Amino acid sequence: MRFTKMHGIGNDYVFVNCFEEVVPNPSRQAIVMSKPHFGIGADGLVLIEPSDTADFGMRIFNADGSEAEMCGNAARCIGKYVYERGMTEKKDLTLETKAGIRQLQLTVENNRVSRIRVDMGTPELNPRNIMVDLPGEIVLRHRLQILGQTWFITCVNMGNPHCVVFVRDPEVIDLATLGPMFENHPLFPRRTNVEFVRVIRRDVLQMRVWERGAGETLACGTGASAALVAAVLCGMSDRTAQVKLTGGNLELCWNAEDNHVYQAGPAAYVFDGEWLEPFA
């Protein structure tokens, strides 16, 4: 099976072109291929598929085999892949995801995609609709006790669930300990992603992320989107800001007119390969 390793500012995935390849058990295959040392090493497996409702389809399987609804970094990688591999001549694309149809705008220079803008959709804030076991219409700076410490969480769904926590310095957070405790907290019946965010300025945020089913990653596009929304709701940020992640920076805008979050950034190839082991 042929594959391509790509990343969006360090959020790396194994991509399989399912116009040409078949993956019988993608959940199990994601576990095997994502393992460092024994596999390729990645945050997960992404299938590029035909779609009846969009130009292309995307399915995402985390490193633990669970299926994710949406990933901004993976979406940008697909935009670069399908254009540069000659699968489309369009610079404005639609992508079918488990979270709905997403719009991609490609910036092309010398036949190479240098930047991709993704319409991440509208934020969902109602806890009943985003699988947060709390009353009310919004989870805004809700007190949560973990390891004897009080954390203030704001919950946003950007196609998948996020718990945003504002801190003085994300770099000193013991993410390996705290990440799983937030992810698997009883408040989140379907688990959650968690972002630890510092507001540097009203137009600059810094973030570390623990992703549901993958652990700490160098970047998370839906997480960066959720961080901006949470910062705006808490009165800490403008609607347009740069989000600094461990692997690089993303440009974010929460548009007041259509309520959509727009994200822009790069995507990059790492290598092409051929999986020689039997299917998982």
Residue pairs with C-beta under 8 A, 6 or more apart in sequence:
1 16
1 21
1 23
1 274
1 275
1 279
2 16
2 17
2 20
2 21
2 272
2 273
2 274
2 275
3 14
3 15
3 16
3 21
3 33
3 40
3 272
3 273
3 274
3 275
4 14
4 15
4 16
4 17
4 81
4 269
4 270
4 271
4 272
4 273
5 12
5 13
5 14
5 15
5 40
5 42
5 269
5 270
5 271
5 272
5 273
6 12
6 13
6 15
6 77
6 80
6 81
6 267
6 268
6 269
6 270
7 13
7 73
7 77
7 247
7 267
7 268
7 270
8 72
8 73
8 74
8 76
8 77
8 219
8 221
8 265
8 266
8 267
8 268
9 73
9 218
9 219
9 245
9 247
9 248
9 249
9 250
9 265
9 266
10 217
10 218
10 219
10 245
10 246
10 247
10 248
11 43
11 71
11 73
11 74
11 217
11 218
11 219
11 220
11 221
11 247
12 41
12 42
12 43
12 218
12 270
13 42
13 43
13 44
13 45
13 46
13 60
13 71
13 73
13 74
13 77
14 30
14 33
14 34
14 40
14 42
14 44
14 45
14 46
15 46
15 47
15 48
15 74
15 77
15 78
15 81
16 23
16 45
16 46
16 47
16 48
17 48
17 81
17 85
18 47
18 48
18 49
18 50
19 48
19 49
19 50
19 87
23 29
23 45
23 47
23 279
24 279
25 279
25 280
26 45
26 47
26 59
26 61
27 61
27 65
27 66
27 67
28 65
28 280
29 45
29 61
29 279
29 280
30 44
30 45
30 61
30 62
30 63
30 64
30 65
31 63
31 64
31 65
31 280
32 38
32 39
32 277
32 280
33 39
33 40
33 42
33 45
33 275
34 40
34 41
34 42
34 43
34 44
34 45
34 62
34 63
35 41
35 63
40 273
42 63
43 62
43 63
43 211
43 214
43 217
44 60
44 61
44 62
44 63
44 68
44 213
44 214
45 60
45 61
46 58
46 59
46 60
46 61
46 71
46 74
46 77
46 78
47 57
47 58
47 59
47 60
47 61
48 56
48 57
48 58
48 78
48 81
48 82
49 56
49 57
49 58
49 59
50 56
50 57
51 57
51 95
51 96
53 94
53 96
53 101
54 93
54 94
54 95
54 96
54 101
55 82
55 88
55 90
55 93
55 94
55 95
56 78
56 82
56 87
56 88
56 93
56 94
56 95
56 96
57 95
57 96
57 97
58 71
58 74
58 75
58 78
58 95
58 96
58 97
59 67
59 98
60 67
60 68
60 69
60 70
60 71
60 74
60 97
60 98
61 67
61 68
62 68
62 211
62 212
62 213
62 214
63 213
63 214
63 215
64 213
64 214
65 213
66 212
66 213
67 98
68 98
68 160
68 212
68 213
69 97
69 98
69 99
69 159
69 160
70 97
70 98
70 99
70 102
70 120
70 121
70 158
70 159
70 160
70 222
71 220
71 221
71 222
72 118
72 120
72 220
72 221
72 222
72 224
72 225
72 250
72 263
73 219
73 220
73 221
73 265
73 267
74 221
75 95
75 97
75 102
75 104
75 116
75 118
75 221
76 104
76 116
76 118
76 221
76 265
76 266
76 267
77 267
78 95
78 104
79 93
79 95
79 104
79 106
79 113
79 116
79 118
79 267
80 106
80 113
80 116
80 267
80 268
80 269
81 87
82 88
82 93
83 89
83 90
83 91
83 106
83 108
83 113
84 111
84 112
84 113
90 106
91 105
91 106
91 107
91 108
92 103
92 104
92 105
92 106
93 103
93 104
93 106
94 101
94 102
94 103
94 104
95 101
95 102
95 103
95 104
97 159
98 159
99 121
99 158
99 159
99 160
100 121
100 159
102 118
102 119
102 120
102 121
103 118
103 119
104 116
104 117
104 118
104 119
105 116
105 117
105 118
106 113
106 115
106 116
107 113
107 114
107 115
107 116
107 117
108 114
113 267
114 266
115 264
115 265
115 266
116 264
116 265
116 266
116 267
117 262
117 263
117 264
118 221
118 262
118 263
118 264
119 260
119 261
119 262
120 158
120 159
120 221
120 222
120 225
120 260
120 261
120 262
120 263
121 158
121 159
121 260
121 261
122 258
122 259
122 260
122 261
123 156
123 157
123 158
123 225
123 226
123 229
123 254
123 259
123 261
124 130
124 156
124 157
124 158
125 137
125 138
125 139
125 155
125 156
125 157
125 233
126 137
126 138
127 133
127 134
127 135
127 136
127 137
127 138
127 139
127 155
129 157
130 155
130 156
130 157
130 161
131 161
131 188
131 189
131 190
132 139
132 155
132 161
132 187
132 188
132 192
133 186
133 187
133 188
133 189
134 142
134 155
134 187
138 233
139 153
139 154
139 155
140 154
140 233
140 234
141 152
141 153
141 154
141 234
142 152
142 153
142 154
142 155
143 150
143 151
143 152
144 150
144 151
144 152
144 153
144 185
144 187
145 151
146 178
146 181
146 182
146 185
147 177
147 178
147 181
151 165
152 165
152 166
153 163
153 164
153 165
154 163
154 164
154 165
154 166
154 230
154 233
154 234
155 161
155 162
155 163
155 164
155 192
156 162
156 164
156 225
156 226
156 229
156 230
157 226
158 222
158 223
158 225
158 226
158 229
158 261
159 222
160 193
160 212
160 222
161 188
161 190
161 191
161 192
161 193
161 212
162 192
162 193
162 194
162 195
162 222
162 223
162 226
162 227
162 230
163 182
163 188
163 192
163 193
163 194
163 195
164 194
164 195
164 197
164 226
164 227
164 230
164 231
165 182
165 194
165 195
165 196
165 197
166 197
166 198
166 199
166 230
166 231
166 234
166 236
167 173
167 196
167 197
167 198
168 198
169 198
170 196
170 197
170 198
170 206
170 207
170 208
171 208
173 196
173 208
175 196
175 208
175 210
175 216
176 216
178 194
178 210
179 194
179 210
179 215
179 216
180 210
182 188
182 192
182 194
182 210
183 191
183 192
183 193
183 194
183 210
183 212
184 191
185 192
191 212
191 213
192 212
193 209
193 210
193 211
193 212
193 220
193 222
193 223
193 226
194 209
194 210
195 207
195 208
195 209
195 210
195 220
195 223
195 224
195 226
195 227
195 230
196 207
196 208
196 209
197 205
197 206
197 207
197 227
197 230
197 231
198 205
198 206
198 207
199 205
199 231
199 236
199 237
200 206
200 244
202 236
202 237
202 238
202 241
203 237
203 238
203 240
203 241
203 242
204 241
204 242
204 244
205 224
205 227
205 228
205 231
205 237
205 241
205 242
205 243
205 244
206 243
206 244
207 223
207 224
207 227
207 243
207 244
207 245
208 216
208 245
208 246
209 216
209 217
209 219
209 220
209 223
209 245
210 216
211 217
211 220
211 223
218 245
218 246
218 247
218 248
219 245
219 246
219 247
219 248
219 250
220 245
221 250
221 263
221 265
224 243
224 245
224 250
224 252
224 263
225 252
225 254
225 261
225 263
227 243
228 237
228 239
228 241
228 243
228 252
228 254
228 261
229 254
229 261
231 237
231 241
232 238
232 239
232 254
239 253
239 254
239 255
239 256
240 251
240 252
240 253
240 254
241 252
242 249
242 250
242 251
242 252
243 249
243 250
243 251
243 252
248 265
248 266
249 265
250 263
250 264
250 265
251 263
251 264
251 265
252 261
252 262
252 263
252 264
253 261
253 262
254 260
254 261
254 262
255 261
255 262
